[in-house]
Amino acid sequence: MKLLRDLLAMSHIFNGIGSAVGVAVGYLITCWYQGYAVDPLRLLMASVGTLLISNGGFIVNDIFDLPIDRINRPDRPLAAGRISVRQAWIVYLFSTVIGLLLGFAVNASAGVVGLAIAALLYLYSALLKKRFVLGHLSIALMGGLLLPFGGLAAGNLIPTIYAYPVTFLAFFCREVLKTVPDVDGDRTHGVDNLATRYGADTAFRFGQIGLTICLVLLPLMQTVWTLKPAFNLMVFVVIVPLFLLVTWVIARQDRARHVHNLLRLSKMFFLLVAVALLLGSLP
């Protein structure tokens, strides 16, 4: 039981579930928009495949980040020695291969995109993460594809591709914020990012401003995508006030200490936006 708990922690299971939810929302939105019939099996395969590929990406990242995590996150299962590197590689390969098989079972396009994402996740951990901006861009590229990947599984990129600029920027800013609490370990091991190059405060401010821009861009999606009033209701009554409250509170606290709270809340905002799009797209 303890081993299973450590394996789930190493795979960042809740992040994977969030990615799976994003793909499921993209699939449903596309089916409703295009008038396709919802295929529960295809929806399940696309979501679970995404979950497994995402989990594999987190595992291989922990493998390559082991020296850094021994400084930044010594409590992580791999860094603490509760899981061996060999076990981590086995779980990574199993998770990624099963995820890819599910992607190809959905359709060829989903399989090819899933393969490209799995390869990019590996490259990110092995090489791109230490390159200035490239690591952030690669994660933003993949994160922004969650909704469109669901659309691809359904058979069409329209309308989910309209959300890509917002989701891309949101994931990019989140990656910048993630560097703030890890700046000491990253600097020690030669990781080049906004926090190590310009300081944690600058990186925090950049991420905060970028997320605010995402908030402004949300309603503008309706210039190309007709959404029902429930979307505006969610944006202006729930998402905007909550975001302003959170940023107001954190701005008056120690940023480095409370950035973890903002990172956790950013996942909630992503889910709230997904719910807003889902409600705004209901047939």
Helices and strands as residue ranges (DSSP letters): H 2-10, H 13-34, H 40-64, H 66-72, H 85-106, H 108-126, G 128-130, H 134-144, H 146-154, G 160-163, H 164-178, H 183-188, H 194-198, H 200-217, G 219-223, H 229-233, I 234-239, H 240-251, H 255-280
